[in-house]
Amino acid sequence: MELLLIWIQNHLLSVIALIVTTVLIFHYIIEKDYAIKLSKKYRTSIYEAQSKIFLNATQHLILGNKDLAIKEFLNAMDINRETLEIYFALGGLFRSNGEIEKAISIHRSLIARENISEPTRLRALKELAIDFDKGGFVDLAIDTYKDVHKINRDQADVLLALCRIHEDIENWDEAYKYRIMLSKVSNENQSETISHILVQKAKKLFLEGHYHECLESLEDAFKFAPSVSAKILQLKLYIIQGSTEDAKASLLEILKEHPMYASFVFVSLNESMSSTKDQQIKDRYAERLNVLKNMFLSLGDKDLLSSPSIILSKIRLLKDEHKIEEAYDILKNWMITNKNHGEAIKAEFVKLLISLGKHEEAMAHTTELLDRLHQSLTRHFCGHCGYNSDSIFWRCPQCREWETIQFRWKI
């Protein structure tokens, strides 16, 4: 016992330190257990609060009140700034609400964070690209989509966005490049669209008078798909080159395979030389085109002439040549033979009657036309989004889909 006391005296500081350490460890264990319980309690409280906020925000969105939904998400952010889904939800809401700058700011702040995973950073980068795209910041959108593509080359929606932007700004070389990339990762066949893009590139070269380069691009287009637009441009080249027999054969091929595009063909052929300054080239082109028109007007193929588009094209060409009586006789006989005609045919017939001064007959047909009329008299509409137009479009100006044009020949 005495030896123990002596040892304690000699090692008093060590003994005190050991006691104090033991007490501290004991209190640390107790307090840690309490802190865990307290932390869990508060985490549960935060989770419950956020869940309520998310529910409120969802209800506001269902009711169409984006502003109140944004307010709820801002409240959720104040409770816990570490929940990244809040930022993504808020950024998407700002963008859909037209507040592009705020959406950009949120997604940029996410990208700049050091403590997020790379997939989350990539997601934020993609959202930022969409912000730029929706905001009309074309160059920034292209650059940001490219950054996303460099990190993950298999995202078809990113490639599709790049395709769309380059098609919108008519950068056909880049549009072609990204459509080729898209064809490798998408389940949808891109051949028709690629053909259209190459035709647009060829058309630009045609208008600039670079006919040899135009032909090369057009040949590439045919390798992907023999689209109608490619065939019409090929027909124009035959006319420019003076290849009359090839032009006639090409025209007949288009009419037989795609009779509905007859009006497209002649409207497009008439517009081809509008930007050409060389009058000599214009005159030669017009002379050769008249040969094709006369051939078309003399067609007696019953199968072709049963098509409303073919007959309307014929009537309009006759009107252009001021052969109103002939147009009237042809259309009247056609309407007797083909009872199931639509508003476009009837409207054209009324115009002819008015031109000929047959006002009583025109009034009778107009009354009948108005009784039947229940849709727009525009010649064409988009089968994808319903966009209406009298103009030719291979790519819908509204939904930007290719070759969705439909015709209003029937009720």
C-alpha positions in Angstrom: 0.0 0.0 0.0 2.8 2.3 0.9 4.6 1.5 -2.4 1.3 2.3 -4.2 1.1 5.7 -2.5 4.7 6.4 -3.4 4.1 5.5 -7.1 1.0 7.7 -7.2 2.9 10.6 -5.8 5.7 10.1 -8.3 3.2 9.8 -11.2 0.4 12.2 -9.9 0.2 14.2 -13.1 -0.1 11.1 -15.2 -2.9 9.7 -12.9 -4.8 13.0 -13.1 -4.4 13.1 -16.8 -5.7 9.5 -17.1 -8.8 10.3 -14.9 -9.6 13.5 -16.8 -9.2 11.7 -20.2 -11.5 8.9 -19.0 -14.1 11.4 -17.9 -13.9 13.2 -21.2 -14.2 10.0 -23.2 -17.2 9.1 -21.1 -18.9 12.4 -21.6 -18.0 12.4 -25.4 -19.7 9.0 -25.8 -22.8 10.2 -24.0 -22.9 13.5 -25.9 -22.2 11.8 -29.2 -25.1 9.4 -28.7 -27.2 12.4 -27.8 -26.0 14.4 -30.8 -26.8 11.5 -33.2 -30.3 11.3 -31.8 -30.6 15.1 -32.0 -29.2 15.1 -35.6 -31.5 12.4 -36.6 -34.4 14.3 -35.0 -33.5 17.4 -37.0 -32.9 15.5 -40.2 -36.3 14.0 -39.8 -37.7 17.4 -39.2 -36.0 18.8 -42.3 -37.2 15.9 -44.4 -40.7 16.4 -43.2 -40.6 20.1 -43.9 -39.1 19.6 -47.4 -41.7 16.9 -48.2 -44.5 19.3 -47.3 -42.9 22.0 -49.5 -42.5 19.6 -52.4 -46.1 18.6 -52.1 -47.2 22.2 -52.0 -45.0 23.0 -55.1 -46.5 20.0 -56.9 -50.0 21.2 -56.2 -49.2 24.7 -57.5 -47.7 23.2 -60.7 -50.8 21.1 -61.3 -52.9 24.3 -60.9 -50.5 26.0 -63.4 -49.2 28.5 -60.9 -45.4 28.4 -61.5 -44.7 31.5 -59.4 -46.0 30.0 -56.2 -44.2 26.7 -57.0 -40.9 28.7 -57.4 -41.6 30.4 -54.0 -42.1 27.0 -52.4 -38.8 25.6 -53.8 -37.0 28.8 -52.6 -38.3 28.0 -49.1 -37.0 24.5 -49.4 -33.6 25.8 -50.4 -33.5 28.0 -47.2 -34.2 24.9 -45.1 -31.5 22.8 -46.6 -29.1 24.0 -49.3 -27.5 20.5 -49.8 -30.5 18.9 -51.6 -29.5 19.2 -55.2 -32.8 18.2 -56.6 -34.2 21.4 -55.3 -31.8 23.3 -57.5 -32.6 21.3 -60.6 -36.3 21.7 -60.0 -36.0 25.4 -59.4 -33.8 25.8 -62.5 -36.3 24.0 -64.7 -39.1 26.1 -63.3 -37.3 29.4 -63.9 -36.6 28.3 -67.5 -40.2 27.2 -68.2 -41.3 30.5 -66.7 -39.1 32.4 -69.1 -36.7 33.5 -66.4 -33.7 32.3 -68.3 -31.0 34.3 -66.5 -32.1 32.9 -63.1 -32.1 29.3 -64.6 -28.6 29.9 -66.0 -27.4 31.3 -62.6 -28.6 28.2 -60.7 -27.1 25.7 -63.1 -23.8 27.5 -63.2 -23.7 27.5 -59.4 -24.2 23.7 -59.5 -21.4 23.2 -62.0 -19.0 25.3 -59.9 -19.6 23.1 -56.7 -16.6 21.0 -55.6 -18.5 18.4 -53.6 -20.8 17.0 -56.3 -20.4 13.8 -58.4 -19.4 14.0 -62.0 -22.8 12.6 -63.3 -24.5 15.4 -61.4 -22.1 18.0 -62.8 -22.8 16.6 -66.3 -26.5 16.9 -65.7 -26.2 20.5 -64.6 -24.1 21.2 -67.7 -26.8 19.7 -69.9 -29.4 21.8 -68.2 -27.3 24.9 -68.8 -27.1 24.1 -72.5 -30.9 23.9 -72.6 -31.1 27.2 -70.8 -28.9 28.9 -73.5 -30.9 27.1 -76.2 -34.3 28.3 -74.9 -32.9 31.8 -74.3 -31.7 32.2 -77.8 -28.0 32.3 -77.0 -27.1 30.2 -80.0 -23.3 30.2 -79.8 -23.3 29.5 -76.1 -25.9 26.7 -76.5 -23.7 25.1 -79.3 -20.5 25.3 -77.2 -22.2 23.9 -74.1 -23.9 21.1 -75.9 -20.5 20.3 -77.4 -19.0 20.1 -73.9 -21.7 17.7 -72.8 -21.1 15.6 -75.9 -17.4 15.4 -75.3 -18.0 13.9 -71.8 -20.8 11.5 -73.0 -21.0 10.8 -76.7 -24.1 8.6 -76.5 -26.7 11.1 -75.6 -29.0 11.2 -78.6 -31.0 14.2 -77.3 -27.9 16.3 -77.1 -26.9 15.4 -80.7 -30.5 16.1 -81.8 -30.3 19.5 -80.2 -27.1 20.3 -82.1 -28.7 19.1 -85.3 -31.7 21.3 -84.8 -29.7 24.4 -84.0 -27.4 24.0 -87.1 -30.5 23.3 -89.3 -32.2 26.5 -87.9 -29.2 28.7 -88.7 -28.7 26.8 -92.1 -25.2 25.6 -91.3 -25.7 22.6 -93.4 -22.1 21.2 -93.1 -22.4 21.0 -89.3 -26.0 19.8 -89.5 -24.8 17.0 -91.7 -22.0 16.1 -89.3 -24.2 15.8 -86.3 -26.9 13.9 -88.1 -24.3 11.3 -89.1 -23.3 11.1 -85.4 -27.0 10.9 -84.4 -27.5 8.0 -86.8 -24.9 6.0 -84.9 -26.6 6.3 -81.5 -30.3 6.7 -82.3 -32.8 4.0 -83.1 -34.5 6.2 -85.7 -33.3 6.1 -89.3 -31.8 9.4 -90.3 -31.3 8.7 -94.0 -34.2 10.8 -95.3 -33.3 13.7 -93.1 -29.6 13.5 -94.1 -30.7 13.5 -97.7 -32.8 16.7 -97.1 -29.8 18.4 -95.4 -27.5 17.6 -98.3 -30.2 18.9 -100.7 -30.4 22.2 -98.8 -26.6 22.5 -99.1 -26.9 21.7 -102.8 -29.7 24.2 -103.2 -27.5 27.0 -101.7 -24.8 26.1 -104.2 -27.3 26.1 -107.0 -28.5 29.6 -106.1 -24.9 30.8 -106.0 -24.4 29.4 -109.5 -21.9 26.6 -108.4 -23.7 23.9 -110.4 -20.8 21.4 -110.4 -20.5 21.5 -106.6 -24.3 21.4 -106.4 -24.3 18.2 -108.4 -21.7 16.6 -106.1 -23.8 17.4 -103.0 -26.9 16.2 -104.7 -25.3 12.8 -105.6 -24.4 12.4 -101.9 -28.0 13.1 -101.1 -29.2 10.3 -103.4 -26.9 7.9 -101.7 -28.8 8.3 -98.4 -32.3 8.5 -99.8 -34.0 9.5 -103.1 -36.1 12.2 -101.4 -38.6 14.3 -103.4 -36.6 17.5 -102.7 -33.5 15.8 -104.2 -35.5 14.8 -107.3 -36.8 18.3 -107.8 -33.4 19.9 -107.5 -32.0 17.3 -109.9 -34.8 18.3 -112.3 -33.6 22.0 -112.0 -30.1 21.0 -112.9 -31.3 19.1 -116.0 -33.0 22.3 -117.1 -29.9 24.4 -116.4 -27.8 22.0 -118.3 -30.2 21.8 -121.2 -30.8 18.1 -120.8 -34.4 18.3 -122.0 -35.0 14.5 -122.4 -33.6 13.8 -118.9 -35.8 16.7 -117.5 -38.9 15.2 -119.1 -38.2 11.8 -117.8 -37.4 13.2 -114.3 -40.6 15.2 -114.2 -42.7 12.2 -115.2 -41.0 10.0 -112.6 -41.8 12.6 -109.8 -45.4 12.9 -110.9 -46.0 9.2 -111.1 -44.3 8.4 -107.7 -45.5 11.6 -105.9 -48.5 13.1 -107.7 -49.3 15.1 -104.5 -46.2 17.1 -105.0 -47.1 18.4 -108.5 -47.9 21.9 -107.3 -44.6 21.9 -105.4 -42.7 21.0 -108.5 -43.8 23.9 -110.7 -43.8 26.5 -107.9 -40.3 25.5 -107.1 -39.2 25.5 -110.7 -40.6 29.0 -111.3 -38.7 30.4 -108.2 -35.4 28.8 -109.1 -34.0 31.7 -111.1 -35.4 34.6 -109.1 -32.1 35.5 -107.5 -30.0 35.0 -110.7 -28.7 38.3 -112.1 -27.6 36.9 -115.5 -30.5 37.6 -117.8 -29.2 35.3 -120.5 -29.3 32.3 -118.1 -32.8 33.3 -117.0 -34.1 33.4 -120.5 -32.6 30.0 -121.4 -34.0 28.5 -118.2 -37.5 30.0 -118.8 -37.5 28.7 -122.4 -36.6 25.2 -121.3 -39.1 25.3 -118.5 -41.9 26.2 -120.9 -41.1 23.0 -122.8 -41.7 21.0 -119.6 -44.9 22.9 -118.9 -46.3 22.2 -122.4 -45.4 18.6 -122.0 -47.3 18.5 -118.7 -50.3 20.3 -120.1 -50.5 17.8 -122.9 -50.5 14.7 -120.6 -53.4 12.4 -121.1 -52.5 9.7 -118.5 -55.8 8.9 -116.8 -54.2 7.7 -113.6 -52.2 10.9 -113.3 -55.2 13.1 -114.1 -57.3 11.4 -111.4 -55.1 13.1 -108.8 -56.5 16.5 -107.4 -52.9 17.8 -107.1 -52.2 17.1 -110.8 -55.4 18.7 -112.1 -54.9 21.7 -109.9 -51.4 22.2 -111.1 -52.7 21.9 -114.7 -55.4 24.5 -114.0 -53.0 27.0 -112.4 -50.6 26.7 -115.3 -53.4 27.4 -117.8 -54.4 30.4 -115.7 -50.8 31.7 -115.8 -51.1 31.5 -119.6 -54.5 33.3 -119.5 -56.2 30.2 -120.9 -59.2 30.6 -118.6 -61.8 29.1 -120.8 -59.7 26.0 -121.4 -59.0 25.7 -117.6 -62.8 26.1 -116.9 -63.7 23.3 -119.3 -61.1 20.9 -118.0 -62.0 21.5 -114.3 -65.7 21.3 -114.9 -65.4 17.9 -116.7 -63.0 16.7 -114.0 -65.5 17.6 -111.3 -68.3 15.7 -113.1 -66.1 12.6 -113.4 -64.6 12.8 -109.9 -67.4 13.5 -107.4 -65.3 13.2 -104.3 -63.4 16.5 -104.6 -62.5 18.8 -101.7 -62.6 22.5 -100.9 -59.4 23.4 -102.8 -60.9 22.1 -106.1 -64.2 23.9 -105.4 -62.4 27.1 -104.5 -60.4 27.0 -107.7 -63.5 26.4 -109.7 -65.2 29.5 -108.1 -62.2 31.6 -109.1 -62.5 30.5 -112.7 -66.3 31.3 -112.7 -65.6 34.8 -111.4 -62.8 35.4 -114.0 -65.3 34.4 -116.7 -68.0 36.6 -115.4 -70.3 33.7 -114.5 -71.4 35.3 -111.3 -74.7 33.5 -110.7 -73.0 30.1 -111.1 -70.1 31.3 -108.9 -72.5 32.4 -106.2 -74.2 29.0 -106.2 -70.9 27.1 -105.9 -69.7 29.6 -103.2 -72.7 28.9 -101.1 -72.2 25.2 -101.4 -68.5 25.7 -100.6 -69.2 27.7 -97.4 -71.7 25.1 -96.3 -69.1 22.4 -96.6 -66.1 24.4 -95.3 -64.9 23.4 -91.8 -61.2 23.9 -92.0 -58.6 26.3 -93.3 -58.2 26.8 -97.1 -54.5 26.8 -96.8 -53.1 24.3 -99.3 -50.8 22.5 -96.9 -50.5 21.6 -93.2 -48.0 19.8 -91.0 -49.2 16.3 -90.1 -47.1 16.5 -86.9 -48.1 19.8 -85.3 -50.9 21.1 -87.5 -49.0 24.2 -88.8 -50.9 25.7 -91.8 -49.3 27.2 -94.9 -49.7 27.9 -98.6 -46.0 27.8 -99.0 -43.8 24.8 -99.8 -41.9 23.5 -96.7 -39.8 20.3 -96.5 -39.1 21.1 -92.8 -42.0 22.4 -90.7 -41.3 26.0 -89.5 -43.1 25.3 -86.3 -42.2 21.8 -85.0 -39.1 21.5 -87.2 -39.8 18.0 -88.3 -38.9 16.9 -91.8 -41.3 15.9 -94.5 -44.5 16.1 -92.5 -46.5 18.1 -95.0 -50.0 17.1 -95.8 -52.5 18.4 -98.4 -56.1 19.7 -98.1 -57.7 18.0 -101.1 -60.6 16.4 -99.2 -62.9 17.3 -96.4 
